[in-house]
Amino acid sequence: MKPFVFTRIQYNSGDWDTDQRMPSNLLNSLVEYTTIPIDEKEKVVLLSSNEIFKSPFCYLSGHKLVEFSSKERDIFHRYVQNGGFVFVDDCNHDIDGLFAKSFEQEMAKTFGQKALQKIPNTHEIYRCFFEFEGPPTTSFELNGWGDDLVHDYLKAVTINGRIGVLYSNKDYGCEWDYDFRNKRWLAEDNTKFGVNIINYALTM
């Protein structure tokens, strides 16, 4: 089995380089809880490059505008249609913010107006490794930042019964953006849902 590589998508618009400690934290969780072999170094790929097709899992995030070029849109579409998985996280945790609005518009252009849909909290992604009753709440939601809402669902673009794009307004990236050695101070490891996301991407 090839080592898992945490691949981050670099897109031309907006700010793609967020949550810089999060990947190593999630990789540590894979080592701690699973037998998935890992590559310890995060990989950054240009969305305008075919390099993305080498990665079964990609991460895309930001705070600002998301507006793909025609080439980026074509590659994103082909990547997902061909079985790739993209976890997209809004750093603003805000359903009316610029990232959220522009990303949802981009998904409508790329996959069709109704392609991005709420997924039920009974979905396999919530039980494919650890058990969850739905998307775990983040401290940012509880502290009333962003839109002052706790989002009780995630959205997804589903291709042939499988999630191809998982979209979160909950800001998991910032929630998991800390040195993994500090995890011992938490009453419950808040990165466990990240293990589910990666496990789903690799096995479903």
N, C-alpha and C positions, 0 to 999 in steps of 0.2 A: 504494500500500500504506500502510495506517495505521501510525503509529509504534507499536512494541511498548511496552506499559505494564506495569511490574512491579507487580502488584496483590497486596497483603497482606490476608488475611482477619482481621478483628477479631471474635472470638467472646466471648460474655459470661462463660463460665467460664475459669478458668486465666489464664495470662499469654501473651498473643498477640504482644506487642511485643518480639521478640528480635532478635539479630543485626543491629543497625541499620546497619552499614556494608556488609553483604553485598549488598543489591540494587544499589548503585552499582558494586560490584566486578563483579558479573555483567553489568551493563549495559555497563561498560567492555570486558568480554570479547566481548560481541556486536559492539561497534564494531570491536574489534581483529581478529576472526576471520571475521565474516560481513558481509553487505550488508543485514541487517535494520535498518530505520530504528528509532530508539528515542526514547522520551520520557525525559528525564533524571530526572524526578521520580517517586519511588515513590508509588503510590496505595494508600490504605487504605480498604477497604469493609467495612461492617457485614454480617455473615452474615445478619442479619435483614432486609437490604434487597435489593430487586431490582436494585440497581446492579451486583451481581456479574455479571449476565448480559451486561454490556458488555465483559467481559474474557475472552479465550480461555484465559488462564493465571492461576492464583492460587497463592499461597504461604500455608501455615498451619504454625505452629510453636508451641513452648512447652515448659515444664518440668513444668507442674502438670496439674490435672484438665481433661479435655475432656468436657463434657457439654452437648450442644446442647439448646436449647429446641425445642419441637415446630415452631415457625416456622423456626428455624435448620436443623433437620433436613430439613424439607420443601424449603427453598430449596437446600440443599446437594445433596439427591437430584435435584431437577429440573435444577440446573446441570450436574451430571455426566451425567445421562441425556441431556441436550440437546447434548452434545458438549464441555462445558467440561473443563478439565484442572486438577487441584489437586496440587501438590507439597507433601507433608507431611513434616516433618523433626522428629524427636525430639531436643531439645536435651540430653537426659540420656544419649543413646546407650546405652540400657538396655532390654532386652526385658522386664524385670520392674518397671520404674519406673512411677510414677503416670501420666505422660503416655502411655506405651506401652500400658499395660493399659486405661486409660479410652478412648483413641482407638480401639483395636481393638474394644472393646465397642460404641463408638458406630457404627463401620462395620458391625458385625453388626446393630445395630438399624436402620440406614439402608438397607443393601443386602442383608441376609440373612446367616445365620451363616457361610457359607463363601465369601462374596464376596471377602474379602481373602486373596489367595493369593501364595505366592512366585512370582516370575517367573524364567524360566531365564536364565542368563548369556549365552545366545545371542540374547537378545531384541534387536529392532531398536533399542531406545533406546540400546544400547551401541555401535552402529555407524552411527547416522543422521547423524553429522557427524565426530567423532573416533572412533577405534577403541579399545575397551576390552574386556578379557576378562571383565568383570563389574564390579560396583560398586567404584570406587577406594576404597582404605582411607584412613581419616583418621588424623591424628596423635594424636587423642584415643584411638582404639582401640589404636594401637601403644604409647601411654604407659600403658595399663592403667587408664584412668579408666572411669567408668560400670560396666558389668557385666564388664569385663576380658575381653571377647570381641571378635574381629574378625568382623563380620557379613558373610558371603560371599554375601549375596543381598539383594534388595529385595523388597517386597511391592507388590501393586497390586490395585485393583478394575478389572476389565476390562469394558467395555461394547461389545458388537458388535465384538469383536476388537481394540479400541483401549483403551489405558490411559486411565482417567478420573481415578483417584486413584493417585499414585505415593507410596509410603510408605517412609521410611528411618529406621532406628535408628542411623545412622552419624554424625549430627550434622554434616552438611555445612554447615549454617548457621553454626556457630561456626568451622568450618574455613575458610570463605570470608569471615569477618567481620574484614576488615582493609582499610586504605586501599589502593586499587588501585595507587597509586604505589609501594607496597612490593613489588609483584609481581616487579619486576626482580631482587630478591634471591633468588628461588626458582630452584632448578635446573630445575624443571618447573612450569609454571603449573597449580596445583591446581584452578582454576575451570573447566577445559575440560569436565568432565562436566556442569557447569551449562549450558554451551552446548548440549550434546546434549539435556538435559531440555527446554530452551526450544524448541529446533529441532523436537523431536518434538511438543511441544504445539501448535506453530503449523502444522505441515505434515502430520501423520499423521491 
